[in-house]
Amino acid sequence: MHTIKLKVQDSLYSHIIYLLKNLNQHEIEIIEDKKIQEIKTNKQKIKELFHNKKVSLFNSIDDPVKWQKKQREDW
């Protein structure tokens, strides 16, 4: 007997499982390795994204209210 490990996209997963389940069940054993993914909020994702970044945003803005008004004038 041989072991095959596949990594498939979610869109293909159901098709692959369907195919495997339609094979002779005496000749194949399906072992699913389901990993539980940690559910993260958008705020956590953004923090992780910028955690290691050394970007200084909006440093050139001296007066935020004036800058915002100028942005709105462009609309």
Residue frames relative to the residue before (quaternion, step in Angstrom):
aa qw qx qy qz dx dy dz
M 1.0000 0.0000 0.0000 0.0000 0.00 0.00 0.00
H 0.2361 -0.7677 0.5852 0.1116 3.56 -1.12 0.76
T 0.2851 -0.7330 0.5897 0.1833 3.54 -1.25 0.45
I 0.0727 -0.7796 0.6219 0.0128 3.54 -0.94 0.94
K 0.1095 -0.7793 0.6154 0.0457 3.53 -0.88 0.97
L 0.0819 -0.8150 0.5736 -0.0094 3.57 -0.74 1.11
K 0.1565 -0.7202 0.6632 0.1304 3.52 -1.21 0.62
V 0.0337 0.8154 -0.5729 0.0756 3.55 -0.52 1.18
Q 0.5600 -0.5812 0.4724 0.3540 3.53 -1.23 0.53
D 0.6522 -0.5333 0.3733 0.3885 3.55 -1.20 0.52
S 0.6452 0.5450 -0.3257 0.4250 3.57 1.02 -0.77
L 0.7185 0.4246 -0.2495 0.4912 3.62 1.13 -0.55
Y 0.4859 0.7226 -0.4084 0.2736 3.54 1.19 -0.54
S 0.7008 0.4695 -0.2916 0.4510 3.60 0.71 -0.99
H 0.6373 0.5280 -0.3296 0.4544 3.61 1.06 -0.69
I 0.6523 0.5087 -0.3077 0.4701 3.56 0.99 -0.86
I 0.6619 0.4969 -0.3073 0.4696 3.58 0.89 -0.90
Y 0.6221 0.5359 -0.3394 0.4590 3.58 1.00 -0.78
L 0.6567 0.5093 -0.3046 0.4654 3.55 0.92 -0.91
L 0.6892 0.4874 -0.2876 0.4525 3.58 0.81 -0.94
K 0.6740 0.4991 -0.3014 0.4537 3.58 0.98 -0.78
N 0.6650 0.4923 -0.3032 0.4728 3.57 1.20 -0.39
L 0.5270 0.5831 -0.4298 0.4445 3.57 1.25 0.12
N 0.6864 -0.4681 0.3519 0.4312 3.54 -1.28 0.26
Q 0.3759 -0.7737 0.4722 0.1927 3.57 -0.52 1.18
H 0.6050 0.5453 -0.3590 0.4558 3.59 1.24 -0.26
E 0.7267 0.4190 -0.2298 0.4936 3.56 1.22 -0.38
I 0.7681 0.2705 -0.1583 0.5585 3.57 1.23 -0.16
E 0.1242 -0.7534 0.6416 0.0723 3.55 -1.16 0.72
I 0.2146 -0.7825 0.5756 0.1016 3.56 -0.71 1.09
I 0.0216 -0.7768 0.6284 -0.0348 3.53 -0.72 1.15
E 0.1553 -0.8053 0.5689 0.0603 3.56 -0.47 1.21
D 0.1962 -0.7631 0.6087 0.0931 3.52 -0.90 1.00
K 0.0148 -0.8224 0.5669 -0.0460 3.54 0.00 1.32
K 0.1661 -0.7762 0.6034 0.0768 3.52 -0.73 1.11
I 0.3669 -0.7141 0.5543 0.2194 3.52 -0.95 0.90
Q 0.2384 -0.7805 0.5654 0.1198 3.53 -0.63 1.14
E 0.4638 -0.6709 0.5078 0.2773 3.50 -1.01 0.87
I 0.3347 -0.7374 0.5532 0.1954 3.55 -0.83 0.99
K 0.0795 -0.8094 0.5818 -0.0014 3.53 -0.69 1.14
T 0.4481 -0.6658 0.5240 0.2852 3.52 -1.12 0.69
N 0.6566 -0.5030 0.3766 0.4173 3.56 -1.24 0.31
K 0.6187 0.5496 -0.3394 0.4472 3.56 1.05 -0.74
Q 0.6566 0.4983 -0.3066 0.4760 3.60 0.96 -0.83
K 0.6432 0.5255 -0.3204 0.4555 3.58 0.98 -0.81
I 0.6597 0.5016 -0.3049 0.4692 3.57 0.97 -0.84
K 0.6360 0.5239 -0.3265 0.4632 3.57 0.99 -0.82
E 0.6576 0.5009 -0.3086 0.4705 3.59 0.95 -0.83
L 0.6341 0.5517 -0.3260 0.4329 3.54 1.00 -0.84
F 0.7903 0.3177 -0.1530 0.5011 3.57 0.87 -0.95
H 0.3772 0.7614 -0.4665 0.2459 3.59 1.23 0.02
N 0.7974 0.2920 -0.1379 0.5098 3.58 0.79 -0.99
K 0.5197 0.6363 -0.4152 0.3906 3.57 1.24 0.09
K 0.2163 -0.7661 0.5944 0.1145 3.55 -1.04 0.82
V 0.2871 0.7611 -0.5177 0.2652 3.54 0.81 1.06
S 0.1670 -0.7766 0.5998 0.0960 3.53 -0.82 0.99
L 0.1409 -0.8258 0.5455 0.0245 3.51 -0.18 1.34
F 0.8611 0.1624 -0.1268 0.4649 3.54 -1.19 0.69
N 0.3369 0.7548 -0.5048 0.2490 3.62 1.09 0.48
S 0.6651 0.5191 -0.3052 0.4417 3.57 1.10 -0.60
I 0.5862 0.5758 -0.3678 0.4354 3.61 1.24 -0.07
D 0.2272 -0.7942 0.5531 0.1077 3.55 -0.55 1.21
D 0.7927 0.1461 -0.0515 0.5896 3.55 0.94 -0.93
P 0.3219 -0.7981 0.4742 0.1859 3.63 -0.16 1.24
V 0.6442 0.5209 -0.3332 0.4501 3.60 0.99 -0.78
K 0.6494 0.5055 -0.3066 0.4783 3.58 0.95 -0.87
W 0.6434 0.5228 -0.3167 0.4610 3.58 0.95 -0.86
Q 0.6657 0.5064 -0.3012 0.4580 3.57 0.93 -0.90
K 0.6400 0.5176 -0.3265 0.4646 3.58 0.97 -0.78
K 0.6431 0.5161 -0.3193 0.4670 3.56 1.00 -0.80
Q 0.6285 0.5283 -0.3347 0.4625 3.61 1.02 -0.73
R 0.6790 0.4944 -0.2902 0.4587 3.56 0.98 -0.81
E 0.5886 0.5744 -0.3675 0.4343 3.57 1.14 -0.56
D 0.6307 0.5565 -0.3234 0.4336 3.57 1.10 -0.67
W 0.5842 0.5697 -0.3771 0.4380 3.57 1.19 -0.39
